[in-house]
């Protein structure tokens, strides 16, 4: 189930991108899921992605993954 949730949310959903160049951040905001337990299942994945400190190519912007409304 976790793989399906990740695939459907991270790879199939439209995300909002918010650039904060002064803070060095590119926010990737994902839509909330229809059921709270799906959001809860994705929380550790988003946390792990954020801990990598990945910088978007050809920029100095660090990717920060989060759900809309947080």
SULPE-V271490 format. One record per pair of residues at least 12 apart in sequence whose ideal C-beta (glycine too) atoms are under 7 Angstrom apart, sorted by the first residue. I is the first residue (numbers start at 1). GAP is how many residues later the second one is. If there is no record, write none. Layout:
# SULPE-V271490
I|GAP + I|GAP
This chain:
# SULPE-V271490
2|39 + 5|33 + 5|36 + 5|37 + 6|36 + 6|39 + 9|21 + 9|24 + 9|33 + 13|17 + 13|18 + 15|13 + 15|14 + 15|15 + 16|13 + 16|52 + 19|42 + 21|40 + 24|36 + 24|37 + 24|38 + 25|36 + 25|37 + 25|39 + 26|30 + 26|35 + 26|37 + 27|37 + 27|39 + 28|35 + 28|36 + 28|37 + 29|37 + 29|38 + 29|39 + 30|35 + 30|37 + 30|38 + 31|37 + 32|35 + 32|36 + 32|37 + 39|28 + 46|19 + 46|20 + 49|16 + 50|14 + 50|15
